Amino acid sequence: MRSLLIMLLALVFLPLTACNSSHNSLKRKVVDLGSAEGCDASVQSCLLAREGIKLQLELEKSLRTLRPFHLQLHIEGIEQPVEEVTVEFFMEGMEMGLNRYRLLYVENVWQGEITLPVCVAGRSDWRALVVVKSQQSRYHGVFRFHSSG
């Protein structure tokens, strides 16, 4: 009876273990590209280049909170195909809620329409965390910019 119970438990947990190990082998390598220092993406196009990978962020000039603005991201040096590109907007040390947008690939560039909330403390110093997912890796890069009113 005891050996039958052990066999039944083995039949139940063996597939779960196999499923879990195959899931772990599909994890993507995370590559932190750092931050595009010294560049305000609301004033000019900003380039983040590390390890042969280039992310170039273009925002509309003089963007305002609560009004949609256009964003474009040019990507070079990442193995193809790129599966997904998201941009999450946040402020250091300030809870701004979830402001994540999925970009669409249109006319050879990743782009989207973005609307940012107003900061109740009156701050305008935003960060854009770009995440590019390919089949084998996940790339992160941060861009700084300012909004108005």
C-alpha positions in Angstrom: 0.0 0.0 0.0 2.8 2.4 0.9 4.7 1.7 -2.3 1.5 2.4 -4.3 1.1 5.8 -2.5 4.7 6.7 -3.4 4.2 5.8 -7.0 1.0 7.9 -7.2 2.9 10.9 -5.6 5.7 10.4 -8.1 3.3 10.5 -11.0 1.7 13.7 -9.8 4.9 15.6 -8.9 7.2 14.4 -11.7 5.4 16.3 -14.5 5.3 19.4 -12.4 9.1 19.2 -11.9 9.7 18.7 -15.6 7.4 21.6 -16.5 9.2 23.9 -14.0 12.7 23.0 -15.3 11.7 23.7 -18.9 10.2 27.1 -17.9 13.5 28.1 -16.2 15.5 27.4 -19.4 13.3 30.0 -21.2 14.3 32.9 -18.9 15.8 35.8 -20.8 19.2 37.2 -20.0 18.8 40.8 -18.5 21.2 43.4 -19.9 21.2 46.8 -18.1 22.3 49.5 -20.5 22.4 52.2 -17.8 21.2 55.7 -18.2 21.5 58.4 -20.9 23.3 60.9 -18.7 23.4 64.6 -19.5 20.5 64.5 -22.0 16.9 65.8 -21.6 14.8 63.9 -24.0 12.1 66.6 -24.0 14.7 69.1 -25.4 16.6 66.8 -27.9 16.8 63.3 -29.1 18.8 61.2 -26.6 21.1 58.3 -27.4 22.0 55.5 -25.1 24.8 53.3 -26.5 26.4 50.4 -24.6 28.0 47.1 -25.8 27.2 47.7 -29.5 23.5 48.4 -28.7 21.9 51.8 -29.4 18.6 53.1 -28.1 17.6 56.5 -29.4 14.6 58.2 -27.8 12.7 61.0 -29.4 9.9 62.9 -27.6 7.8 65.8 -28.7 9.4 69.0 -27.6 7.7 70.9 -24.7 5.5 68.0 -23.8 2.8 68.6 -21.2 1.2 66.4 -18.6 -2.4 65.3 -19.2 -2.0 65.9 -23.0 -1.0 63.0 -25.4 2.4 63.3 -26.9 4.3 61.2 -29.5 7.3 59.0 -28.6 9.7 57.2 -31.0 12.4 54.7 -30.2 15.1 53.7 -32.7 16.8 50.4 -31.9 20.1 49.1 -33.3 22.4 46.1 -32.4 19.8 43.9 -30.7 19.3 40.4 -32.1 16.1 40.1 -34.1 13.3 39.7 -33.8 12.4 42.2 -31.1 9.3 40.7 -29.5 8.1 43.6 -27.3 9.1 47.2 -26.3 7.6 48.9 -23.3 8.3 52.3 -21.7 7.5 52.9 -18.1 7.4 56.5 -16.8 8.3 57.3 -13.1 9.8 59.9 -10.8 12.6 59.1 -8.4 11.2 59.0 -4.8 7.6 59.8 -5.9 4.7 57.4 -6.3 3.2 58.2 -9.7 1.2 55.0 -10.2 1.7 52.6 -13.1 2.5 54.5 -16.3 3.6 51.7 -18.7 3.0 51.8 -22.4 3.6 49.2 -25.1 5.1 50.6 -28.2 4.1 49.5 -31.7 6.5 48.9 -34.6 5.4 51.2 -37.4 7.5 52.4 -40.4 10.8 50.9 -39.1 10.5 52.6 -35.7 8.9 51.7 -32.3 6.4 54.4 -31.3 3.4 55.3 -29.2 1.1 58.0 -27.9 1.8 58.8 -24.2 -0.2 60.7 -21.6 1.5 61.5 -18.3 -0.3 62.3 -15.0 0.3 65.6 -13.1 2.6 65.4 -10.1 0.7 66.8 -7.1 4.0 68.0 -5.6 4.6 70.1 -8.7 7.7 68.1 -9.9 8.4 67.7 -13.6 11.6 65.5 -13.5 10.6 62.3 -15.3 12.4 59.1 -16.1 11.5 56.7 -19.0 12.5 53.1 -18.4 12.7 51.4 -21.8 12.5 47.6 -21.8 13.3 45.8 -25.1 12.5 42.1 -25.2 14.0 39.8 -27.8 13.9 36.0 -27.9 16.9 35.6 -25.7 17.5 38.8 -23.8 15.8 41.7 -22.1 17.5 45.1 -22.3 16.8 48.0 -19.9 17.8 51.7 -20.4 16.7 54.9 -18.7 16.2 58.3 -20.2 15.6 61.6 -18.3 13.3 64.4 -19.4 11.1 67.2 -18.0 7.4 68.0 -18.6 5.5 71.2 -18.3 2.3 72.0 -16.6 
